[in-house]
Amino acid sequence: MPELRKDPVIGRWVIISTERGKRPSDFEGLGKKRTEGFCPFCPGNEDQTPPEIMAVRPSTTLPNTSGWSLRVFPNKFPALRIEGNLNREGIGIFDKMNGIGAHEVIVETPDHNLDMADLETSQIRDVLIAYRNRALDLKKDPRFRYVLIFKNQGVLAGASLEHSHSQLIATPIVPKRVMEEIEGAKRYYDYKERCIWCDIIAQERKDQVRLVSENDEFLAIEPFAPRFPFETWIIPQAHQSTFEEIEDSSVESLAGILKEVLAKVCQGLNYPPYNFVIHTAPLIDHHEEEYHWHIEFMPRLTRVAGFEWGTGFYINPTPPEEAAAFLRGVEI
Amino acid sequence: MPELRKDPVIGRWVIISTERGKRPSDFEGLGKKRTEGFCPFCPGNEDQTPPEIMAVRPSTTLPNTSGWSLRVFPNKFPALRIEGNLNREGIGIFDKMNGIGAHEVIVETPDHNLDMADLETSQIRDVLIAYRNRALDLKKDPRFRYVLIFKNQGVLAGASLEHSHSQLIATPIVPKRVMEEIEGAKRYYDYKERCIWCDIIAQERKDQVRLVSENDEFLAIEPFAPRFPFETWIIPQAHQSTFEEIEDSSVESLAGILKEVLAKVCQGLNYPPYNFVIHTAPLIDHHEEEYHWHIEFMPRLTRVAGFEWGTGFYINPTPPEEAAAFLRGVEI
């Protein structure tokens, strides 16, 4: 019997479709595909990107030369532009503003052939520190309300270049999905006087069935009502509303569990395309009591049809309990 | 300068990204791809599908034999099952119910090689009448709250079989996206005492820039804040909250404008994969004053990245005004 399950935060229902059941072995990972040819993110091609904003590099090397192990620069084809004013205005009943924002690229490794899952934990820690430091810097700009940090891995997940990289977009509005989470979390908090994610953590640790991994500071779970097969959330065990206020010591733990999740999914499912997004509180109003930052990781193993976009109603052929059991069993 | 635009109904912002601007000629349609091989939807293979629920066929032919021009049957691999009770229950803080519902397939033509865009208007009228009649029938089942009618055309749009068909899913809950529309429309109605779609129609007819086509009863527009290039909405000009109460005479007009939109997009953009969804009021509460049914048509010309799924924030490289001008110019 298929099941309908409700996401406890935003109220989205999903169909866990056992009739269309897919076991982990049904997913053919698309594998690592490495093409030859010119890559603007490779060492030696620093002049092909806008000048770097920051880098992890020996002090003996100059900016925008090779030798770096991590590099951050503005996106050459930004979705939003950094210069200008918002000029909010109405056009009849419609509302618009200038597309002001920042759009940066974080190149995670100089090695074109490595996926993020293959990086050392220390290198993933450096990536997370770069995310945090860029977010803290952009937070100073009063035009911005949100900093979105995300990664597209693989062409099917929307990556236009295959060299492993993440992106950061600072926006003058809070994204709808985050607002929905805040509203759902507030409703729960008003009723229970507890954070909903803290309650989810407690239940998942007790039930164990959707747990993928845990360390001293973080939990990795398959959520109760996942949109996608092997959708995985990484949640800090201690209540904290903003990612960018993370301590150095916690970054270490986060790098460990993120590496573990990436490696398990990539080794267990043959390097599928994937996306992840960091959901953190808005820059101005932190919703400190109700909001709890987390990472949503989504392998791209099924095709999403217009049905999903038209309705916000997802059909997922893999129960999260099976996905969690599979991932727990992947040796890395 | 890129622009941020807000959908007036549900409040979703999109980035109209001129920096990444794509002109219609930049989209390589994936073309019609016709494979040889067995198709369970073709005439002569009626025994390969569940028994038909209805069909348009000469009275001299028997059910589940060839001779039909349109055929409706239950999905062989249904996302939801028709038999049983909902058994709503809680699991700790989580909520679930049995996956009860109906999942039907509407095969629109016996000809394997025709796309919906190639059908005669009279054939599209028959398809729309089948949608309506199936919705009216399923409405009688008190377990259902919503009937979703949608079409996936092409593998990239989620179609698993290429023979042109639509689908219908009756669900025991109202989809989130429809609830968001209802909430947005109610907010507008409470403030203005007018239907928001009626106001959109008035403004689009006045502005003309996003208008694709209009006939005596319907309008086809590129919405002000489209998620996708060439996203097109078809809206009845007269206020009506439910699709399934459409009169026969209006079905004629709707078939005409739907044929026109499909043909313009398919001829202008070389038969891209696409989805469409009919947004109508819930079965029980019609929200008659505030809600206005419509069709959302979405060609799949860009890859949606996890960024969009993680944030509900879309990046669209094609301004709707350009898309509308292009479609107006396509001769069919």
Interface residues (C-beta under 8 A of the other chain):
Chain A: M1 P2 E3 L4 R5 K6 P8 I10 G11 R12 W13 I15 I16 S17 T18 E19 R20 F77 P78 A79 L80 R81 G84 I91 G92 I93 F94 D95 K96 M97 N98 G99 L148 F150 K151 N152 V155 L156 A157 G158 A159 Q167 I169 T171 P172 I173 P175 K176 R177 V178 E180 I196 D199 I200 Q203 K206 D207 F224 A225 R227 Y274 N275 F276 V277 H279 E296 M298 R300 R303 V304 A305 G306 F307 W309 G310 T311 G312 F313 I315
Chain B: M1 P2 E3 L4 R5 K6 P8 I10 G11 R12 W13 I15 I16 S17 T18 E19 R20 F77 P78 A79 L80 R81 G84 I91 G92 I93 F94 D95 K96 M97 N98 G99 L148 F150 K151 N152 V155 L156 A157 G158 A159 Q167 I169 T171 P172 I173 P175 K176 R177 V178 E180 I196 D199 I200 Q203 K206 D207 F224 A225 R227 Y274 N275 F276 V277 H279 E296 M298 R300 R303 V304 A305 G306 F307 W309 G310 T311 G312 F313 I315
